[in-house]
Amino acid sequence: IRRVFVYDADEVRKYNPDYGKFVDKEVERLGRNHPFIKSQYFCEEIDAEIGMFNDRRRVLMQADQAAQESPVEGTSYAFLVDIAGQDMKRMTGDGGRKTDDDEPLDNPGRDSLALTIASIDLSTVELLKAPTYRFVNRQQWIGENHLAIFGKLKNLIETWNPQHVVLDATGVGEGLWAMLDKSFPGRIIPVKFTKQTKSEIGWRYLAIIETGRARDCCLTDKVRAQYDACQAEIMPGPGKNLRWSVPEGARAPDGELIHDDTLIADSLIAELDKLDWSIHTEAQTVMAEDPILSMEGNF
């Protein structure tokens, strides 16, 4: 006796064209291979544990221009800053410690700050309703005092003049956030990492990659190792929370520990994608007939 009936979006659209149009827009927004699209609209099973950035996604992120050592006139930029390399594993309840969605992530103990400079290309806004981002420059400071790092970031911000600075303001990041916000009011976007917010950022970052809107133009072996080592797990429950990180203790072929600070910084473009982007054009003057003159013949 048949008790299970499965109908995917392609079958439903035969009877409800409006639903088909809705699904098409979702595929355009997130990409056909996004886990939400595969599971919710096409009834395709996805692995609970996956390598988050597989070869296909890495191909979508391939560079299409050279890296930049200095800003290019007429280009818009954003700074993406991760502080101390947050580790999602600290939020899983390992060791019997109970956690909740509002609990901040712990610091794994490495005093590190990673900066990714992304250019913002608005040419895709008209079609995809969102920009394309290119990672054009990366910098990292390990073991430096935050006051010294503030001075360096301030100088870089004044040089590159980014529209936005998305900053990890979790824990030790709060001090740096306060100093930068005072120096550049209205341009700093703080992010408080929790289990829930990191899941949301992960899903949105995958959607940006799946739609071809993230390009890595300054890839290095260390950055490649972080992406290759990153693992993701889709948690049980209707929320489909995504737990993702580089596993603790992961090492590169040369034996060096692999962290995820640059990876986290890159993923903060997901916060930029929440902004209302539009294409600005020059003001136009429309020459029209004086309405008073057109009324003269009526008196």
C-alpha positions in Angstrom: 0.0 0.0 0.0 1.5 3.3 -1.0 1.5 5.7 1.9 4.2 8.2 0.9 3.5 10.7 -1.9 6.3 13.1 -2.9 5.7 16.1 -5.1 8.5 18.6 -5.9 8.2 22.2 -7.1 8.3 21.1 -10.8 5.2 18.9 -10.3 3.3 21.5 -8.2 3.9 24.3 -10.8 1.9 22.3 -13.3 -1.2 23.1 -11.3 -0.2 26.3 -9.7 1.9 28.5 -12.0 2.2 31.3 -9.4 3.9 28.9 -7.0 6.3 28.0 -9.8 7.2 31.7 -10.3 7.8 32.0 -6.6 10.2 29.0 -6.6 12.0 30.5 -9.6 12.6 33.7 -7.7 13.9 31.7 -4.7 16.3 29.7 -6.9 17.5 33.0 -8.5 18.1 34.4 -5.0 19.7 31.5 -3.3 21.0 29.2 -6.1 19.6 25.8 -7.2 22.1 23.9 -5.0 21.4 25.8 -1.8 20.4 23.2 0.9 17.1 25.1 1.5 16.2 24.9 -2.2 17.1 21.3 -2.5 15.3 20.1 0.6 12.2 22.4 0.8 11.3 22.8 -2.9 12.7 19.7 -4.6 12.4 17.1 -1.9 16.1 16.2 -2.2 17.9 14.7 0.8 21.1 16.5 2.0 23.8 15.1 4.2 23.6 16.1 7.9 27.3 16.6 7.9 29.0 18.2 4.9 32.1 19.9 3.7 30.8 23.4 3.6 32.9 24.7 0.7 33.1 21.9 -1.8 34.9 22.0 -5.2 31.8 23.3 -7.0 31.4 26.2 -4.6 35.1 27.0 -4.8 34.9 27.2 -8.6 32.0 29.7 -8.2 34.4 31.8 -6.1 37.3 31.9 -8.6 38.9 35.3 -9.1 37.9 37.3 -12.1 40.3 40.2 -11.5 43.6 40.8 -9.8 44.1 41.6 -6.1 44.5 45.2 -5.1 47.2 46.7 -2.9 45.5 50.1 -2.9 42.0 51.4 -3.6 40.9 52.0 -7.2 39.2 55.3 -7.9 35.5 55.0 -8.4 35.2 51.6 -6.6 33.2 51.1 -3.4 34.6 49.0 -0.6 33.7 47.3 2.7 35.9 46.2 5.5 35.1 42.8 7.1 36.8 42.2 10.5 37.0 39.1 12.6 38.6 39.3 16.0 40.2 36.3 17.8 39.0 33.6 15.4 35.6 32.5 16.9 35.1 28.7 17.1 31.6 27.3 16.7 32.6 24.1 18.5 32.5 26.0 21.8 28.8 26.4 21.3 27.8 22.8 20.9 27.5 21.9 24.5 30.6 19.8 24.5 31.7 18.7 27.9 28.2 18.8 29.3 28.0 22.6 29.3 24.5 23.8 28.5 24.3 26.6 25.8 21.5 28.6 24.3 21.0 30.7 21.2 21.8 34.0 22.9 25.0 32.9 24.5 28.1 34.5 23.0 30.8 32.3 21.4 33.9 31.6 23.4 37.4 32.8 22.4 39.7 29.9 21.6 42.6 31.8 23.1 44.4 33.1 19.9 44.7 36.8 19.9 44.2 37.4 16.2 42.5 39.9 14.0 41.7 39.2 10.3 40.7 41.9 7.9 39.2 41.2 4.4 38.7 44.2 2.1 35.8 43.6 -0.3 34.9 45.6 -3.4 31.2 46.1 -4.0 30.0 45.8 -7.6 26.4 47.1 -8.0 26.1 45.9 -11.6 24.1 42.8 -10.5 21.6 44.8 -8.4 19.2 45.3 -11.2 19.1 41.5 -12.1 19.7 39.8 -8.7 18.6 42.7 -6.4 22.0 42.5 -4.6 25.7 43.3 -5.3 28.6 41.1 -6.2 31.5 41.1 -3.7 35.2 40.6 -4.5 37.8 39.9 -1.9 40.6 42.1 -3.1 42.9 42.5 -0.1 43.5 40.6 3.2 45.5 41.5 6.2 46.0 39.8 9.6 47.6 40.8 13.0 48.4 38.2 15.6 49.3 39.0 19.2 49.1 42.8 18.8 47.6 45.2 21.3 44.1 46.4 20.2 45.1 50.0 20.6 47.9 49.5 18.0 45.5 47.6 15.7 43.0 50.4 16.1 45.6 52.9 14.8 46.3 50.6 11.8 42.6 50.1 11.0 41.9 53.8 11.3 44.7 54.5 8.8 43.4 51.9 6.4 39.9 53.1 6.7 41.0 56.7 5.9 43.0 55.3 2.9 40.4 52.9 1.4 37.3 54.9 2.5 35.0 51.9 2.8 31.2 52.5 2.8 30.8 50.0 5.7 32.9 48.3 8.2 31.4 45.0 9.4 33.0 44.1 12.7 32.9 41.1 15.0 31.8 42.9 18.3 31.6 39.7 20.4 33.5 39.8 23.7 37.0 41.4 23.2 35.7 43.0 20.0 33.5 45.4 21.9 36.4 47.8 22.7 37.6 48.0 19.2 34.0 48.5 18.0 33.5 51.4 20.4 36.7 53.1 19.2 36.0 52.7 15.5 32.3 53.7 15.9 33.4 57.0 17.6 35.9 57.7 14.8 33.6 56.7 11.9 30.0 57.2 13.1 27.4 55.5 11.0 29.8 53.3 9.1 30.4 50.5 11.6 28.1 47.4 11.5 28.7 45.4 14.7 27.9 41.6 14.7 27.4 39.8 18.0 28.1 36.1 17.3 25.8 33.5 18.8 24.9 30.1 17.7 21.8 31.5 15.9 23.5 34.5 14.2 26.4 32.3 13.0 23.9 29.9 11.5 22.1 32.7 9.7 25.4 34.2 8.4 26.5 30.7 7.2 23.2 30.2 5.2 23.4 33.7 3.7 27.0 33.3 2.8 26.2 30.1 0.9 23.4 31.8 -0.9 25.8 34.6 -2.1 28.3 32.0 -3.3 25.6 29.8 -5.0 24.5 32.8 -7.0 28.0 33.7 -8.1 28.3 36.9 -6.2 31.4 36.1 -4.1 34.8 36.2 -5.8 38.1 35.6 -4.1 40.7 37.7 -5.9 43.5 37.4 -3.3 43.5 33.7 -2.4 46.5 32.3 -0.5 47.4 28.8 0.6 46.4 29.6 4.2 43.0 30.9 3.2 42.5 27.9 0.9 43.3 25.6 3.8 40.6 27.2 6.0 37.9 26.8 3.3 39.0 23.2 2.6 38.9 22.2 6.3 35.6 23.9 7.1 32.9 21.4 8.1 29.2 22.0 8.5 26.4 20.2 10.2 22.7 20.8 9.8 21.1 20.5 13.2 17.8 18.6 13.7 14.6 20.6 14.0 12.5 23.0 11.9 15.0 25.8 12.1 17.7 23.9 10.1 20.4 25.6 12.1 23.8 25.4 10.5 26.8 24.6 12.7 30.0 25.3 10.8 33.7 25.8 11.6 37.1 24.4 11.1 37.4 21.5 13.5 39.5 22.1 16.5 43.0 20.8 16.0 42.8 20.6 12.2 46.2 20.9 10.7 47.6 21.7 7.2 49.9 19.3 5.4 52.9 21.2 6.9 51.6 20.6 10.4 50.5 24.1 11.1 47.2 24.6 12.9 44.3 25.7 10.7 42.1 28.5 12.1 39.0 30.0 10.6 39.5 33.8 11.3 39.8 34.8 7.6 36.9 32.5 6.7 34.7 34.2 9.3 35.8 37.7 8.1 34.9 36.7 4.5 31.5 35.4 5.6 30.5 38.8 7.0 29.5 40.0 3.5 26.3 38.2 4.5 25.6 41.2 6.7 26.2 43.6 3.8 23.7 41.6 1.8 20.9 42.6 4.3 21.3 46.3 3.3 19.0 48.0 0.8 21.2 48.4 -2.2 20.3 50.5 -5.2 21.9 52.1 -8.2 22.3 55.8 -8.0 22.1 57.9 -11.1 22.6 61.6 -11.8 19.6 63.9 -11.4 17.8 64.5 -14.6 15.8 67.6 -15.6 12.6 67.1 -17.6 11.7 70.1 -19.7 7.9 70.5 -19.7 5.5 73.2 -20.9 4.6 75.8 -18.4 1.1 74.8 -17.1 0.2 78.5 -16.8 0.7 79.1 -20.5 -1.4 76.1 -21.4 -4.3 77.6 -19.3 -4.3 81.0 -20.9 -6.6 80.0 -23.7 -9.3 78.9 -21.2 -9.9 82.3 -19.7 
